Amino acid sequence: MRWDLLFGDLEAQLDQEQRDEERALAVEEERLRLGRVTLRDRLTAMMRADASGTSTVRVELIGGRGVALRPLAFGRDWMSAELADAGRSGRQSIVPIAAIAAVLPLRSQLDPSLEPVPESSARLAERIGLPFVLRDLCRRRAPVRITTLDGVAHGTIDRVARDHLDLALHEPGSPRREREVQGYRIIPLPRVLLVEFR
């Protein structure tokens, strides 16, 4: 009888130690997972958690400008979003991830932003870099409003190189016509904070 109690007690201790070890391992795995989470991952998780697709995310760009966005898609180093600010609602935008100084989530967005995001699939958009997306706007000859670290410029992107773009400056809303072009600006891509277009 005493042996049964002794073995029962040892078995309970071993079970408790195993549960403690499993709990410690799970905590360490979660700590390691969080150590690999990027800002892009958190924004993607916020977008995935919003089943309705109507939730906005407030971001502060480098320089302090705040923008309300409805994320649509993510590339390697950029996100596309619909602007949700008053007066500019419905305009599309491209935001380089490096241009985001801070994300200002609601309390209800904070925990979902930490949820694991499925490993990147073979989706092409997730591997495309910022220059490629800007080249698409260039091909479409879309009038753009580019916010940089130094100000705002309106025009049409004429070409996109590896680390900069050429912008033909003209009045907002007018098509790019040689007679309407007021000048040209070569903008280094690291200076770009926000590209707006319709």
C-alpha positions as CSV (number, residue, x, y, z in Angstrom):
1,M,0.0,0.0,0.0
2,R,2.8,2.4,0.9
3,W,4.5,1.6,-2.4
4,D,1.4,2.5,-4.3
5,L,1.2,5.9,-2.5
6,L,4.9,6.5,-3.2
7,F,4.7,5.6,-6.9
8,G,1.4,7.7,-7.2
9,D,3.2,10.7,-5.6
10,L,6.2,10.3,-7.9
11,E,4.0,10.0,-11.0
12,A,2.1,13.2,-10.0
13,Q,5.4,15.0,-9.5
14,L,6.7,13.9,-12.9
15,D,3.4,14.9,-14.6
16,Q,3.6,18.4,-13.0
17,E,7.2,18.8,-14.0
18,Q,6.3,17.8,-17.6
19,R,3.5,20.3,-17.7
20,D,5.8,23.0,-16.3
21,E,8.4,22.2,-18.9
22,E,5.8,22.2,-21.7
23,R,4.5,25.6,-20.5
24,A,8.0,27.0,-20.3
25,L,8.7,25.7,-23.8
26,A,5.5,27.3,-25.2
27,V,6.4,30.6,-23.5
28,E,9.8,30.5,-25.1
29,E,8.5,29.6,-28.5
30,E,6.0,32.5,-28.3
31,R,8.9,34.9,-27.3
32,L,10.9,33.7,-30.3
33,R,7.9,34.1,-32.7
34,L,7.3,37.6,-31.5
35,G,11.0,38.4,-32.0
36,R,10.6,37.6,-35.7
37,V,7.4,39.7,-36.2
38,T,7.8,42.7,-38.5
39,L,5.7,45.8,-38.8
40,R,4.5,44.5,-42.1
41,D,3.3,41.3,-40.4
42,R,1.4,43.3,-37.8
43,L,-0.3,45.5,-40.4
44,T,-1.2,42.3,-42.4
45,A,-2.6,40.7,-39.2
46,M,-4.8,43.8,-38.6
47,M,-6.1,43.6,-42.1
48,R,-6.8,39.9,-41.9
49,A,-8.6,40.4,-38.5
50,D,-11.0,42.9,-40.1
51,A,-13.4,40.6,-41.8
52,S,-15.6,43.4,-43.0
53,G,-12.7,45.2,-44.7
54,T,-14.0,48.6,-43.5
55,S,-11.7,49.1,-40.5
56,T,-9.1,51.9,-40.7
57,V,-5.6,51.9,-39.4
58,R,-4.0,55.2,-38.3
59,V,-0.4,55.6,-39.2
60,E,2.0,58.5,-38.6
61,L,4.4,59.1,-41.4
62,I,8.0,60.2,-40.9
63,G,7.7,64.0,-40.2
64,G,4.6,63.6,-38.1
65,R,1.7,63.6,-40.6
66,G,-1.1,61.3,-39.6
67,V,-3.1,59.3,-42.1
68,A,-6.1,57.0,-41.8
69,L,-5.8,54.0,-44.1
70,R,-7.8,50.9,-45.1
71,P,-5.1,48.5,-46.1
72,L,-5.7,46.6,-49.3
73,A,-2.6,44.6,-50.2
74,F,1.0,44.3,-49.1
75,G,4.2,44.0,-51.1
76,R,7.7,43.3,-49.9
77,D,8.4,46.8,-48.7
78,W,5.1,48.7,-49.3
79,M,1.4,48.6,-48.7
80,S,-1.5,49.8,-50.9
81,A,-4.4,51.4,-49.0
82,E,-7.5,53.4,-49.5
83,L,-7.2,56.8,-47.8
84,A,-10.0,57.2,-45.2
85,D,-9.3,60.8,-44.2
86,A,-12.1,63.3,-44.7
87,G,-11.9,65.0,-48.1
88,R,-9.6,62.3,-49.5
89,S,-11.7,59.2,-48.9
90,G,-11.7,56.8,-51.8
91,R,-8.3,57.8,-53.1
92,Q,-5.8,55.0,-53.5
93,S,-2.3,55.2,-52.1
94,I,1.0,53.4,-51.9
95,V,2.9,53.7,-48.6
96,P,6.5,52.5,-48.2
97,I,6.7,50.6,-45.0
98,A,10.0,52.5,-44.2
99,A,8.0,55.8,-44.3
100,I,5.8,54.8,-41.4
101,A,7.1,56.4,-38.2
102,A,4.4,54.8,-36.0
103,V,1.2,52.8,-36.2
104,L,-1.5,54.2,-33.9
105,P,-3.8,51.2,-33.4
106,L,-7.1,51.1,-31.5
107,R,-7.1,48.9,-28.4
108,S,-9.3,46.4,-30.4
109,Q,-6.6,46.2,-33.1
110,L,-3.6,45.7,-30.8
111,D,-4.1,42.0,-29.9
112,P,-5.1,40.9,-33.4
113,S,-2.0,42.5,-34.7
114,L,0.1,40.0,-32.8
115,E,-1.7,37.0,-34.2
116,P,0.4,34.7,-36.3
117,V,0.1,35.4,-40.0
118,P,0.3,32.4,-42.3
119,E,3.7,32.0,-43.9
120,S,4.0,34.0,-47.1
121,S,2.5,32.0,-49.9
122,A,3.8,32.1,-53.4
123,R,1.6,35.2,-54.0
124,L,3.5,37.4,-56.4
125,A,2.3,40.7,-54.8
126,E,4.1,39.8,-51.6
127,R,7.4,39.6,-53.4
128,I,7.1,42.8,-55.4
129,G,9.1,45.8,-54.4
130,L,8.2,49.5,-54.4
131,P,9.9,50.4,-57.7
132,F,7.8,47.8,-59.6
133,V,4.5,49.2,-58.2
134,L,5.6,52.7,-59.1
135,R,6.5,51.5,-62.6
136,D,2.9,50.3,-63.0
137,L,1.6,53.8,-62.2
138,C,4.1,55.2,-64.7
139,R,2.8,52.8,-67.4
140,R,-0.7,53.9,-66.7
141,R,0.3,57.6,-66.9
142,A,-1.8,58.1,-63.7
143,P,-1.6,61.6,-62.2
144,V,-0.2,61.3,-58.7
145,R,0.3,63.4,-55.6
146,I,3.6,62.4,-54.0
147,T,4.4,63.4,-50.4
148,T,8.1,63.4,-49.6
149,L,10.1,64.3,-46.6
150,D,10.5,67.8,-48.3
151,G,6.9,68.5,-49.3
152,V,4.2,67.6,-51.8
153,A,4.4,67.4,-55.6
154,H,1.7,66.8,-58.2
155,G,2.4,65.3,-61.6
156,T,2.9,62.1,-63.6
157,I,5.7,59.6,-63.1
158,D,7.8,59.5,-66.3
159,R,10.2,56.8,-65.2
160,V,11.2,54.7,-62.2
161,A,14.8,53.6,-61.8
162,R,16.3,51.4,-59.1
163,D,16.4,54.0,-56.3
164,H,14.6,57.1,-57.7
165,L,11.8,58.3,-60.0
166,D,11.3,61.1,-62.4
167,L,8.2,63.2,-61.9
168,A,6.8,65.6,-64.6
169,L,5.2,68.4,-62.5
170,H,1.8,69.7,-63.6
171,E,-1.4,70.9,-62.0
172,P,-3.4,68.4,-60.0
173,G,-6.1,66.6,-61.9
174,S,-4.8,67.7,-65.4
175,P,-3.4,65.1,-67.7
176,R,0.3,65.1,-68.6
177,R,0.7,67.2,-71.7
178,E,4.1,68.6,-72.6
179,R,2.7,72.1,-72.7
180,E,1.2,71.7,-69.2
181,V,4.5,70.4,-67.6
182,Q,5.9,73.0,-65.3
183,G,9.1,71.2,-64.6
184,Y,10.7,67.9,-63.6
185,R,11.7,66.5,-60.3
186,I,14.0,63.5,-59.6
187,I,13.0,62.0,-56.3
188,P,15.0,59.4,-54.4
189,L,12.7,56.6,-53.3
190,P,13.8,56.7,-49.7
191,R,12.4,60.3,-49.5
192,V,8.9,59.1,-50.7
193,L,6.3,58.9,-47.8
194,L,3.0,58.6,-49.7
195,V,1.9,58.3,-53.3
196,E,-1.8,59.1,-53.9
197,F,-3.7,58.4,-57.1
198,R,-7.2,57.6,-58.4
